[in-house]
Amino acid sequence: MSVRTKPCSQDARLHEAFGAPVTELYELVAGPDPSAALTRALELRSLLVVAEEQVARIRDRVREAMSSKRDMNELSADDLRMDAQWLEAALDARSGYRRSLDVLLRTMPPYVQQHRAVRRVQQSVTATLPSGTAARAPLHAGAAHSRRP
């Protein structure tokens, strides 16, 4: 599963700030001329998703190790110490990404979702014929030929 489709603790805030669900925001970033704030916000969100997933995995691993159904002889203080260090690192990363996203959302200019119309530039060709030699189009130019019986 991609980080684009995994839920994140800040999805509602991003939806509120940018006016669209996260899946649509990723589509906007993939389109032409995405806003810098939206691009950065989604980059931070992607990193936050990974950090939150790590926190959840470590939490679940500790819960499983501490389950009342497990044999006490299987407990390892070294394993639990290592999990505590991993958990601390993952929580620090999560907190840092949340802080960065918070700062970005507070300091960015108001985001107005603009439906950017594709601008089509109509090119025109101008040519001038030399004076005196301008050719005239035949009288029936472009007319369909009629058949006579």
C-alpha positions in Angstrom: 0.0 0.0 0.0 1.3 3.4 -0.9 1.7 6.3 1.5 -0.9 8.1 -0.6 -3.6 5.7 0.4 -2.6 5.1 4.1 -4.4 7.2 6.7 -2.5 9.8 8.6 -3.3 11.7 11.8 -3.2 15.0 9.9 -5.4 14.2 7.0 -8.4 16.2 8.3 -6.2 19.2 8.8 -4.8 18.9 5.2 -8.4 18.6 3.9 -9.4 21.7 5.8 -6.4 23.7 4.8 -6.5 22.8 1.1 -10.2 22.1 0.6 -10.0 18.6 -0.8 -9.4 15.0 0.4 -5.8 13.8 0.5 -6.3 11.6 -2.6 -7.4 14.6 -4.6 -4.5 16.7 -3.3 -2.0 14.1 -4.5 -3.6 14.3 -7.9 -3.3 18.1 -7.9 0.4 17.8 -7.0 0.9 15.5 -10.0 -0.7 18.0 -12.3 0.8 21.0 -14.0 2.1 23.9 -11.8 1.3 22.6 -8.3 1.6 25.1 -5.4 4.8 24.9 -3.4 2.9 24.8 -0.1 0.8 21.8 -1.2 3.8 20.0 -2.5 5.7 20.5 0.8 2.7 19.6 2.8 2.2 16.3 1.0 5.9 15.5 1.3 5.7 16.0 5.0 2.5 14.0 5.2 4.2 11.1 3.4 7.1 11.1 5.9 4.6 11.3 8.7 2.7 8.3 7.4 5.9 6.2 7.6 6.8 7.5 11.1 3.3 6.7 12.3 3.4 3.2 10.8 6.7 2.6 12.6 5.2 3.8 15.9 2.3 1.4 15.5 4.5 -1.6 14.6 6.7 -1.1 17.7 3.7 -0.5 19.9 2.1 -3.7 18.6 5.3 -5.7 19.1 5.6 -4.5 22.7 2.0 -5.3 23.4 2.5 -8.8 22.0 5.6 -9.3 24.0 3.8 -8.2 27.2 0.6 -10.2 26.5 -0.7 -12.1 29.5 -1.0 -15.2 27.2 2.8 -15.3 26.6 5.2 -17.3 28.7 7.1 -15.1 31.1 10.2 -17.1 30.2 10.1 -15.6 26.8 10.4 -12.0 28.0 13.7 -10.3 27.2 14.7 -7.1 28.9 17.2 -6.5 26.1 14.5 -6.8 23.5 12.2 -4.5 25.4 15.1 -1.9 25.8 15.7 -2.1 22.1 12.0 -1.6 21.4 12.0 1.4 23.8 14.9 3.0 21.9 13.2 2.3 18.5 9.9 3.7 19.9 11.6 6.8 21.1 13.2 7.4 17.7 10.0 6.8 15.9 8.0 9.1 18.2 10.7 11.8 17.8 10.4 11.6 14.0 6.6 11.7 14.2 6.7 14.8 16.5 9.2 16.5 14.2 7.1 15.9 11.1 3.9 17.1 12.8 5.7 20.2 14.0 7.0 21.0 10.5 3.6 20.4 9.0 2.0 22.6 11.6 4.5 25.4 10.9 3.9 25.1 7.2 0.1 25.2 7.5 0.3 28.2 9.9 2.7 30.3 7.8 1.6 29.5 4.3 -0.6 32.1 2.5 -4.3 31.2 2.3 -4.7 28.5 -0.2 -7.4 29.1 -2.8 -8.0 26.1 -4.9 -8.0 27.5 -8.4 -9.2 25.5 -11.3 -6.5 26.4 -13.6 -7.9 26.5 -17.1 -5.5 25.4 -19.7 -4.5 28.5 -21.6 -4.4 28.1 -25.3 -2.4 30.6 -27.1 -3.8 31.3 -30.5 -1.0 32.0 -32.8 -1.6 34.2 -35.8 0.4 34.4 -38.9 0.7 37.7 -40.6 2.1 38.0 -44.1 2.1 40.9 -46.5 2.2 40.5 -50.2 4.4 42.8 -52.1 2.4 45.8 -53.4 1.2 45.7 -57.0 1.6 41.9 -57.3 -1.1 41.0 -54.9 -2.9 38.0 -56.3 -6.6 37.8 -56.1 -8.5 34.7 -55.3 -10.5 33.3 -58.1 -14.2 34.2 -58.0 -15.3 30.7 -57.2 -12.5 29.8 -54.8 -13.7 27.2 -52.3 -17.1 26.7 -54.0 -18.2 23.2 -54.8 -18.3 22.2 -58.4 -21.8 21.4 -59.6 -22.4 18.8 -62.2 -24.6 19.6 -65.1 -26.6 16.8 -66.7 
